[in-house]
Amino acid sequence: MWMWSKRIGVLSVLAVLAFSAAAFAAVQDFKDFTVDVPEDWTATQDGTTVAVVANDKSASVSITVDKREGKEPKDLAAAFAQALKGSEPVLEDDVYHFDFKNESDVESRAILSADDERYFLLVITGQNPELEALIDSIQGK
């Protein structure tokens, strides 16, 4: 069982996003989680990653759930930070986070948590009033 209920609050605070009332089209169901996708956003899956992108390209959220394969969360966070040329990962409440710029030079924040078998990597890019509600809607299975 994912410990998302405790961590979603931390993820929302770390994202430092504005509160909003978003209009949602429907809950979309993926292998490891569900997410409420706003009407003017699009969700697509590529392997273990789901990308949810605002149609106006102002913001995006990518959600990756994959096997840890024996790797410690600290090591996973460090490897992702290095691969993305990001800042040093910081641990807060059992969740690692780091910042980086994507290919378009837009500030992004990566947040990584893990259970005994899998890791959860959330990457938030850009700003949009619907981001916080979207993030809060993610429910692990």
Order of alpha helices (4+ residues) and beta strands (2+ residues): alpha-beta-beta-beta-beta-beta-alpha-beta-beta-beta-beta-alpha-beta
